[in-house]
Amino acid sequence: MSADPITMFAITATKTLLDIKESKKQSKIEQAIYEDKKKAAMERAKQEEDDRINDLRMAHAHNRAIMSGTGLSLDSSHFLNIQDQQTIQADKDITNIRVNLGYDINELSLNAQAAKSKRKHEVFGGWASIASQGYEYKNKKGLYTVSWHLSTEKNKLI
C-alpha cells in the first residue's frame, strides 16, 4: 500500500525545513569559530611582537652592560652599529610577524566565506527541493486520485 502523496510531501518538506534550519544554525556557529580563530591569531601575533621587543630591550641592556664593563665609550660608532643592527633585525622580525598575521587572517576570512557560501547553497538547495517535491507530489496526487476513484468504482461494481 502506498502513502497519500500529500502526506509524503508533508513529511519530506518538514524534513527539508528542519535541515535548512540546522544548516543556518551551523553557519552561525562556523562564523563564530572563524571569528574566534581570527582573534586568537591577532592575540598570538601581538604577544610575539611584544616578546621580540622585550628581547631587543634585553639585548641592548646586555650590550650596554658589557660595554660599560670594558671602560669604552657607549657613544662609540662600533657599539652604536651593533645596537642598530639588532634594532634592524628586530624590526624585520616584527614585520614578518605582521605579514604572517595578515596571511593567517586572510586565510581564515576566505575559509569563512567559503563555509558561508556552502551553507547558503545548502539552504537554497533545500528550498528548491521543497518546490520540486511539491510539483512532483502535485502530479502524483492527480494520478493517486484517479487510481483511487477507479478502485472505488471497481469495488462498487462488485
CORMOGI-V14852 format. One record per pair of residues at least 6 apart in sequence whose C-alpha atoms are under 6 Angstrom apart, sorted by the first residue. I is the first residue (numbers start at 0). J is the second residue. Records with the same first field share a line. If there is no record, write none. Layout:
# CORMOGI-V14852
I->J, J
This chain:
# CORMOGI-V14852
4->136, 140
12->129
15->125
19->122
37->104
48->93
